[in-house]
Amino acid sequence: MSQAGASSAPGHSLTFSDDLRRIADSVNACLDDLLPLPDGPEQRVVEAMRYSALDGGKRLRPYLSIASADLFDVPRVQALRTGAAVEMVHCYSLIHDDLPAMDNGDLRRGRPTCHKAFDEATAILAGDALLTQAFAVLSADATHPDGDTRVKIIAALADAAGAAGMVGGQMLDLMAEQSDLGEEDVERLQALKTGRLLAAPCRIGGLLGQADADALESLDSYGYCLGAAFQITDDLLDLEATESDLGKATGKDAAAGKATFVSLHGPERARDRAKTLVDQAVAALSRFGDAAEPLRSAAAFTVSRRS
């Protein structure tokens, strides 16, 4: 049985948290290898890239990619490379999200944000370099021997990260401070800004395993529901958790007057909605049987986490 599947299978001694931490360690080692520190003046931007990419995040997105790839017995080295590429895109987005022109954050994962630890110009360049390096990793033969498969993976990540996905969602988020958003608007914003980059790793894992169209559709459904539940939980944590819990400032959405599912409907209805979404995510995995247990555990984790 594949590594991730084995660790979360019924009766196995490892918990999901143990499995997530183990996969995170492997992803961190892969990121370390993929971001070597060069000689010369460009070393500073790579230091900033490494500062933000090797900062102890949960690595949930790579976990989703790897657990999805495990359904199709993908070699672990290929799954790790795609997971690391997804994490590079995520880390780039956090660097830029924290910039003064965006959310103006001082803390990220309990440490000074990249532009605070270095400077704004270096942070912008570090984010740009992580984004482009992600696609360099995906384009390499070591990621998958089939060129058509690599192109499909690259297209899936580019679509999720660009103007039709995360970047478009960030634009809507900036505009939301001057707008009164309804529930449909909030759901669209959050699906683009957060959901697309949580759903994409699931599809990418299937593409890496050359899954058929029905399997990819199931992974898409799972990823969409998980992404929506994750964002609602984020909104609840922003309201209820402490700065030490999250490793970043809390209460920023309320202070900015941004509409969220929580602000529109209250915490209890938000929790109910997140649970319903998790149930729908789990139901989408029925075709995969016990092999999808890691993904089921990941869905439950999205609404039980405290950071």
C-alpha positions, 0 to 999 in steps of 0.5 A: 500500500502507498505510504500515505494510505498506509499511515491512515488506514483503519487500525494503523497506529498513526493519526492524521496529524502524525501522517501530515507531519511525516509528509510535511517533513518529506516535502520540506526536504524536497523544497530544500533540494529544489531551492539550493542557495547560490553564490553571488548577489542573487543569493539574497532573493533565494534566502528570502524564498527559502525563508518563506518556503521552509517556515514550518507550514502544515503542508496541507496542499502538498498532502492533498496532492500526494494523497490523491496521487497515492490512489493511483500508485504514483511513485513518491518522488513524482508526487513530492515534486508536484506537492513541492511545486504547489507549496511554492505557489502557495508560499508566493501567494502568502508573501504577496498577500502580506505586502503593505499594498495587500493585507499589510501583515507583520506576522506569518506562521509566528515569524516576521513576514517576508517583507519585514524580515528582508524588504518589500522589493526583495519580498516581491522578487522572492514571490515572483521567483517561487511562482516561476520555480514551481512551473520549472519543477513541474516541467522537468522530466523527473516530475513525470516521464510523459510530456502531455501529462506534465502539460496538463498538470502545469495547466491545472496549476496555472488556471488555479493560481491565475486571474481565473483563480487565486489572483482573481479572488485576491482582486475581489477581496481588495474590492470587497473593502469598498463593497457590500457583498452578498452570500453568492459574492462571498462564496465566489470570492472565497472559491477563487482566492482560497478554494481553487488552490486547495482543489487543484492539488487533488486534481493534480494528483489524479493527473499525475496518475493519469486518472480517467475523467470520472476519477478526476471529476470525483477529485474535483468535487472533493477538492471544491467542497474541502476548499469551501469548508477550509475557508469558512473555518479560516473565517471562524478562526479569524474571529475566535482564535488568538494571534498565538494560535494562528501565528498571525494577526486576528480580527482583520476581516472584521476590522476591514469590514469584509463580508464573510460567511461568518459575518453574514450568517453567524458562527453556528450556521457557519460551523454547520455549513462547514460540516455539511461541506465536509460530508459532501467532500467525503461522499465524493470519494466513495469510488476510491474505497479505503484507499481514500482514507487519508483524504477523508481524514484531511477533510475532517481536519479542515474543520477541526484545526486550530490554526 
